[in-house]
Amino acid sequence: MNTILALGRLIGNVYLRFSSGAYGKITYESIQRPCSCSNMSEYGIYLNTDGSVRLEDGSATAGGIVRNRIGKWILDFNRFLGSYSVFEAELWGILDGLGILIDRGYKEVQIRTGSIEAASAIHEISSGGPNTTLIRRILQLLSRIKL
């Protein structure tokens, strides 16, 4: 099973590649590559997620967009979360997106998130690091699809 989490940065894009089998050994590398629909040909579905928190009142939202291999819009989603950190909002975006895709029967997905912290946390728990309920739920969903 190949898992790819693509991570956006302020300048360029950093892609974090995971290779694992059911939470087994995971290795990763960072490479610079532009993020565009033209490099979306090897996977069937692309899930781009994001989470944010409003500074004025601390209210958080999470959402994302799903595209096919040629970049055509399939669906988008968002949800108001209440009072959460940006890190938690990012995780909720990944969790909600995966849940929607599984409910719709999709089996092959590439996940793209703008949060290196969220992707690293998912990597660390799958390697035995500290965990949260959100990350455990994400890993449960990841085990049900081909990444």
Helices and strands as residue ranges (DSSP letters): E 2-8, E 13-19, E 30-32, G 37-39, E 45-53, E 59-68, E 73-83, H 86-103, E 109-113, H 116-126, H 133-142
